[in-house]
Amino acid sequence: MAKSFSLILTAPGNDPILYRLADERVSVGRSEDNRIVVEVKAVSSRHARFEKSSAGAYRIVDLGSTNGTRVNGQKVMNSAGVVLKHGDRLLFGETVEAQFLEVVDGTTANRPSAVRRAALPVSVSASEIENENAWIPVPNWLDPSADDLDMEEAINPVAAAVARQEGSAKAGRR
């Protein structure tokens, strides 16, 4: 199954932005020559870089930034970087947060889903990223025509399972 990788980046005072990671190397920093430009003083001009391995996984490498890069609270210390997993939380400098997403493309169960396929991460070319019009708001992940159970399942599958269990326990007491 094919995988796609994305980053949801949130800078102070801005809405979250979704970036599709498709290139072998994607640089992050304040300088305009980065693929992902972050205009925050705590972020160095050439802060970090995402690198795709031959196995298809991404890692994050800090490029000697002043305020560092963290993955799940741990500072990225050496040039080997840190291999990223779905859901990893990153911190660039002191205030720019991001979440790494890995989506496995494939089929799901036969029942309708509240998550729209069209809302999965979008592809953005390198030239578009250099343009400020490439800032893409995080899409609405829910299909308003889905029933409440599907929506609850999409938002929080654990809470949906608990609600189903509580509902069946109440029905058994009657």
N, C-alpha and C positions, 0 to 999 in steps of 0.2 A: 504494500500500500504506500502511496506517495504521502509525503509529509510537507506541510508548509509551516513557516515560522513567522511570528509577528511579535511586535513590541508595543505595549501601550505605555506611553510616556506622559508623565504629568509634571509640568513645571509650575512653580508657585504662581498663583493668580491666573492660570490658564486652564482651559478644558483639557481633558485627556486627548491624546493624539495617537492614532493607530498607524504603525509603520509595518509594512510587509518586508521581511528580511529575505531577499532572493539572491543577492550577490554573494560571491565568495568572501568579500570583505566589506564591512559597512562601518564607517568611522563616525564617532560622536564627539561633538565639541562646539565651542563658541565660534570658531573660524568658519567662514562661508564655504571653504573647500571641503567640509565634512558632508557626508550623505545625510546625517541627521544633525541639524544645527540647533543648538540649545543656547538661547541668549540669556544666560544667567551667570552672574559674576563668579559664583562658586564653582562653575564648570570651566576647566582649562580649554584653551583654544584647540588643542588636539588631546582630548581627554581619554578616550577609550576606543576599542575597535572590536566588532563582532567578526569572528573568523569561522568559516565553515570548513569542517574537516572532510577528508575523503570518505569517511563513514557516513557523512550527512548530518552530523551534529554541529551545533554552534557552540563556541566558547567566547567568553569576554576577556579581553586583555586590557589592563590599564596601561596607558602610554606614558607613565611617569607624571600623572596629573598632580597638581598641588594638593587638592582636597580628597583624592582617592576615589575608588570605586568599590562598592560592597555588593556582595551577593548573599541574600538571606542573613544580613548582619555581619558577615565575615569579610574582612578587607581582602581584595585581590592583591596578592603580594608579589608574585613573580611573573616573568614573561611567558610562562606556560599558560597563564590565565586559569579560568574555571569553566569547565564544561557545563552548559546550562540544561536544565530540565524544565518541563512544562510547569508553570506556576511560580518559578523562581522570581524573587523580588530583588530588584537592583536599586542601588542608590548611587547617583553620580554627584560628586561633591557632597554638600550637606543637605540639599533640599529638592533635588530632582529625582523623583521616584519613577520606577518603571516595572512592568511585569512582562516576563517572557512567556510566550504562548507557543505551543506545538500542537498543530492540528493534523490528525491522521485522516486523510481523505478516504472515504469508503462508504459502504452502505450501512444503514441502521435498521432497526426493527421495522416491521411492516406497518405499524400504527403511525398515524400522523404525528409530527413533532411540532412543538412550539418554536423551535429554533429554525429560522429560515436559512436555507442553504445559501441564498444570495447575500446574506449578512455576514458570511464568513470573511476573513481578512481579504482585503482587496490588494491587487497588484499595483505598485507605484514604481514608475521608472526612475532611474537615477536623475534624469533631467528634471522630472517633476519634483523630486525631493529637494533639489537645489532651489526651486522656486517656492516662495512662501505659500502659493496656492496648493501645494502638496500636503498641507496640514489637513488631515482628514479627521473630522470628529468621529469618536467611537460610535459605531452604528447601533441602531435599536435592534437588539437580539431577539425580541419576542414578536411573534405573529399575533396581532390583536384578534384574529378569528379563531385562535386555538381555545379550547375549553380551559376552565380554571385548573383542572388537574394537570394538564399538559404544561401550563404556564408555571405552576408551582414546581413541577418536576424540573423544568428548564432553569428556573431561578435557583432553587436549592433542593437537589434531589434527596438529601438527608432529611430535611424538614418535611418533604412530601411523603417519604416513607413513614416517618413518625406519625403524621396526620392520618395516613391510611391505617396504621396499626391502632391508633387511638379510636378511629371511627369503627373499626371492626370490634374492638373491645366494648365500646358503648352499645353496639348493636347486639352483642352477646348477653348483655345485662338486662335487656328488656323482657 
